Amino acid sequence: MDVAAPDKENVILVGCELKRSVAAAAARGAGLSLEESLDELAALASAARARVSARMLQQRSRYDPAYLIGKGKVERLKGLLDRHRADTVIFDDNLSPAQQRNIERALDCKVVDRTQLILDIFASRARTREGKLQVELAQLDYWLPRLGGRGVELSRLGGGIGTRGPGETKLETDQRKIHQRIHKIKRDLQRVRAHRQLHRSFRQSVPVPTVSLVGYTNAGKSTLFNALTRSDTLASRQLFATLDPLLRRIRLPSKREVILSDTVGFISKLPATLVSAFRATLEEIGEAQLLLHVIDSSSPRADHQRSSVLKVLEELGDSGKPTLEVYNKTDLLEQPPRLPPGENVLRVSALRRQGISGLLERIDESIYGDPLVRARFRVEARQGELLAQIHAKGRLVRREVRGNQVLLEVEAPRSVVEQLRKFDCRSGEPG
């Protein structure tokens, strides 16, 4: 049965890389070093409420098929566990079922790989029914090939990392029942997607474009979301603070409205099972007319994080969408960040609300649906409510009072002009 996790789980991190991969990465000047990858793994462990006691790094000419890091290193790891009284070992690499089983038996403790750690964080953060279903589906897909001969290991799980989600009881049932559960989750998700598509169709029937925030986890997407929407949704330094998509309407300088969506953050070595399981959530990106790629300009790994996001967008088939690259957290830098060339690159501080007005103007320029047109309206001066509506929905270009009538020339979305046409003696684009 499920056991409540302790406040802090004592863990040791293990990273292993191939020597030829290091040389290749250095040659192309890309990718995270092993130390940097373990720094990211430590942040993930902290997000899962664990305390990192020690690290073990290794370079090999090839991975050991039975133990990944080799039997000798596993023996040294056992001594490290005893010295630090650690409960769990977390590998930065994804382990095969056989490797995980062998290492657990050799160490007599819980062994978690990067995928399982990310899944555990997702399980603790999902709030909506859709999010919880997606996490459980990914967890069951992960555990299914690992159940054979796992009775002792499962009974050793206890609390902490790896026990949030389906839980020990469900995992100890036979594989037939797990397959049935996976089938049911997929049916439920299909209904959720159909419901979401219904809402999306309704949104598309009204000319309100969607703009989606994308970016590496902890790049400041939720803080930027709050700055653009003037809301106070959860903005946290924790990784994966936002799992379920958030949607809000915002008004642009032209008085046009768009729907802004905040989505789950990406990360290096994002498991393929998670990308597929969260496809329903990530559909918001696919439906967007414009992407805001938020980049943490204060991070020394900004280039790598940017590349990781572009890679996931390519996997989703969304790499060709119109995109504004938004370099965030400029308030943490002594000097403005060096930006790559291009007109679709901006710098902001979402926390300090610096550069937000300029970003809104660039979004306005990039939205191609419901174009802006100029129109003339002749309204009775006593029709104050209608005058206020015209002022609210368009940008005033010229205003002239003639007796008891007011002549207005405004710039407004074509849809607004069409709605107000019945009050207009000469509407449309002026000659």
N, C-alpha and C positions, 0 to 999 in steps of 0.2 A: 504494500500500500504506500501511498505518497507520504513522504516525511518532510516536515518543515525544515527549510534550510537554516543552518546556523548563521549568525551575524557575519562571521568572517571564516572563510575556508582557506586553510593554509596550503598553498600550491607551489610547485616548482615548474618553471617553463623550460621546454626543450626545443631547440631549433637545429635543423640539419639542412645543409645545402651541398649541391654538387660542385666540385671545383671547376668543372668546365662551364657551369652556369654562371659562376662568379666572374670568370674571365670574359664570357660573352656579354654579361651585363655591364662590366667595366668598359668593354670595347665600344658599346653603343651608348654609354653614359645614361643608362635608364635603369629603372627598377630599384627596389629597396635593398639595402645591405641586410645581412642576417641580423645584425644588432638593431637596425631600424625596424625590421619586421617583428623582432621580439619586443621592442618598445610598443608597437601597435598591439601585439598580443597581450602585453601587460595592461594596456588600457582596456582591452576587452575583458580581461580577467577582473579588473577593478569594477567594470560595469556589471559583472555577474556577482558582485559582492565577495570577491576573493582577495586574499592577501598574498602577494608574491614574496616568497622567502628566498629563492635562489634561481639561477639560470644555468643551463648547460648548453653550450654551442659546439657544433661539430661540422667539419667539412669532410666529405667523403668522395671517392672517385665514383661510387655507385651506391644506391640505397640497398640496405640489407633486406631481402624479401621476407625474412622471418621477424626481424626486430627493428627494421628501419635504420637504427643507429648502430647496430651490431650488438652481439651478446655481451662483449666486454664492457661497452659503454652502459649497458643496462645494469651490470653489476655495480659500476661506479655510481650510477643513478640511485641504486638501492642504498648505498652508503650516505649519499646526499639527503635522501628522504629521512633516514634515521637521525642524522645530525641536526636537521632543521625541524624534525617532528612534523613533517608535512603530511597532508591527507590525500593529496591529489597531484598527478602529473598532467600537465597540459602540453601537447605537442603542437608546434606551429604548422606542421604539415598534416594533411589528411591521411589517416591510417587505414590500411585495408582491414577487413574483419579479422583476418588471421594475425596480422601484426598487433592489433589491439588486444586480441585474446592472449597472445604469447607474452606481451609485455605485462599485462595485468597479472598473469599467473606467476611471472618471474618476480614482480615487485610486491605482490600481495596488497595492492592498493588500487584505487580508482584511476583509470587512465582516460583522458578526454583529448580529442583532437580539435582542430580549429573549427571545423564544421559544427561539431556538437556544441562547442562553446557558443558560437553565434546563434545556433538554434535555441540554446538555453536562454540567452538574453532576449531573443525574440519572444519566447514563451512568456517571459515575465513582463514584457512591455505591451503585448497585444491587448487591445481594449474592446474592439468591435467583434461581433460574431464572425465576420469575414476574416479578420486578422487572426483570430484564434483558430479558425478552421484551416487557414493556410499554414500556420505554424505546425499544427498537429499533423497535417498531411506530410509536410517536409520531415518532421521527426519520425513518423512511421516509415516513410521511404528510407530514411537513414538507418533505422534500427532493424528493418526486416532482414537484410542479409547478415546481420550480426547476432541473431538470436540463437543459432545452432550451438549447443553446448555452453550456453551462457548462464546456466542456473546459478552457479556459485558466484559469478561476477555480479549478476543482478542482485542477489541477496546482499552483496557487499556495498551496493550503491549508497545506502543510507540517505542523508539529505545532501543539499548543496547542488553544485553544478551537475547537470545531466538528469536531474529528477523533476525539473519543472516541465510540465507539458503532459504527455500521455501517462506518465507515472509507471511505477514498477508493476502494479497489478495488471494493467493492460498489456505491458510488454511480456509478462509471463504467460499470457494466454497463448493458445496455439496459433500457428501462422495462418490457418484458414480463417480464423476470426479476425485477424489483423487485416487480411486481404478484404474481408467483408467491410470492415471499418473504413479502409481506404476507399473502397467503392462508394460507400455512403457519403463520405466527405466530399468526394468529387461530384456526386449528384447535388449535394447541398451547395457547393461552390458554384455549380452551373446555374442553380436557381438565383444565387446572389448576383452572379454576373448578368443574368437576364434582367433582374431587377435594376441593377446599375445601368444596363444598357437602355432600359426604359427611361430612367431619369436623364441619361445622357441624350437620348433622342428628344426628350422634352426641351432640354437646354438648347439643342441644336435647332429646334423649331423657332426659337427666339434668337435673333442675331447677337449673341453674347459670346465672344471668343474666349477660349481658355488659355491661360499662361501657366506653365508648370515650372516649379522650382526643382532643380536636380543638383546633385553634388555629392561629394565625399561626405561620409558621416562626420558630424561635428564641424562642418564648414561654416555653420551659422545660418542655415536655411530657415529654421524656425524663427530666429531673431529677425531676419530680413522679412519673413512672412508677417510678423507682428508690426514691423516698421511700415510696411506697405499697406497693411489692412487696418492699422491702428487698433489691433486686438491684443490679447494677452494670453495666447495659447502657450503651452509648455515650451520653454526654451531652456535647454540644459546643456552643460558641457559633457554630459554622459553620451557615450556612443549609442546610436539607434534610439534617441529619445522620442523620435517620431516614427511610428510604424504604419498607422492607419492614415489614409489621405485626408487632408483638411481642405475644405473649399470655402472661399469667401469672395464676395464681390468687391471690387475696388473701382473707383472712378478716376479716370485719366484726366490730364489737363484739358483735353478737348471735350470733356464731359461724357465721352463714351465710357461704357462700363465693360469690364472683363472679369472673368472668374479666375482667381488665383488659386492654384493647388500646391500644397506642400506634400512631398512624398518621402518614402524611406530613403535614407542615405546609403550610398554604395561604399564598398571597401575592397581592399586588395584581396585576392584569392576568394572572392565571393562565390560560395558553392553554387554549382549549376542547379541543384535541387531547389535552392532558395529563389533563384531567378524565375524558374518555372512555376514554383508554388505561389509566388507573389505576382504572377502575371496579371491577375485580375486587378490588383492595386496599381501595378505599373501601366495598365491600360490608360490611366489618366495622362501619362506622358505621351502615349501614342495619339491621343485625341487632341493634344494641345496644338494651338496654332503657333506658339512661340515658347521656347525653353529659356529659362534663366539658369545658366550653369554657374552655381555659386562656388567660389574657390577661396580657401583660406590663405590669404596673401601673407600671413604671418608665419605660416608653416615652412620649415626648410625643405619639406617634401612636396611642396605645392605642385611642381611639374609632374611628379609621379602620380599624385592624387588626381590631377586633371586627366592624365592619360588613362588611369583606371576607370574613371567615369565615362570617358569617350569609348572605351572598350565595351563596357556594359551597354551603352546606348547602341553601339554597333550590333551587339548580340540581340538586342530588342528590335532591331530594324528601324531605329529612330535617329540614326547618326546624320541623316540629311536634313533634319528639321532646322528652320531658322532659329538661331541661338544668339543670345547675348551672354558674353562671359563677364561675370560680376566678381571682381576681386574684393573680397570682404575683409573685415578686421584690420583696416588700414590704421585704426587708432592705436594698434599695438606696435606699429613700426615707427622708428625715428625718422625715416625718410620714406616718401611715397614709393610704392613697389614699382619695379620695372615691368611694364606690361608688354605682352607680345604685340606686334604691329596689327592694325586692323581697326576699322571703325566700330565694330561690334564688341569692344572691350571697354569696361568701365571699372572705376574703383569707388568703393563705398565703405562706410562704417555703419552697419545696421544698428549696432548698439548705441552709437552717438547720433544716429539719424543724419549722418553726413553723406551727401551725394544722392539722397533718396529722390529729391525733386527732379534731378537730372535723369535718374533711372526711369522715373515715371514718364518723362518726356520721350526717352528712347523707346520705351515700350509702346507709347502712343504712335511713334513714327513707324514701328515695326509691324503693327497690327494692320493687316490688309483687308479684313472683313468690314463691312458696313462703313464705306469710305466717308470722309468728311466732305461736305459740300456747303456752298454758301447759298443762303436763301433770304428773300425779303418777306417781311410780314407787315400787314397793316391791321392794327388792333385798336378797338375803342379804348380810350384812356380809362374808362370805368371798369374795364375787364382786368382788374388787378391780379386775379388768380391766374389768368392765362398769361399775362405779362411775366409774372413770377416764374411760371412753368417754362416759358421760352428762355428766360435768363438762366434758369437752373440747368437746362438741357443743352444749351449752346453757348458759344463764346461770342460776346457782343462785338461787332465790328463797327457799326454806326447806328446812332439813335437820333431821330428827329421828331419833334412834336409839331403837328399841324392841326390847330384847332383842338377838337376833342378826339383826335386820332394820333396814334404813335406809330411811326414808321421805323421798323427795325431791320437791320441787316446783320445776320448771325452766321457763324460757322458751326455746323452741327452734323452729327451722323445722318446719313441718308434716311435711316429708319425713323429718326425723330422728325425729320422734315416731312416724311410721308404721313406720320401721325398728326402733324399740325397743319397739313396742307389745306384742310377745310376752312381754316381761319385766315388763309393767306390769299391776297388778291394777285400776287405775282411771285409765286414760290419757285424754287429750283435754283439752278446756278445762274447768277446774274451775268448779263453780257457786258 
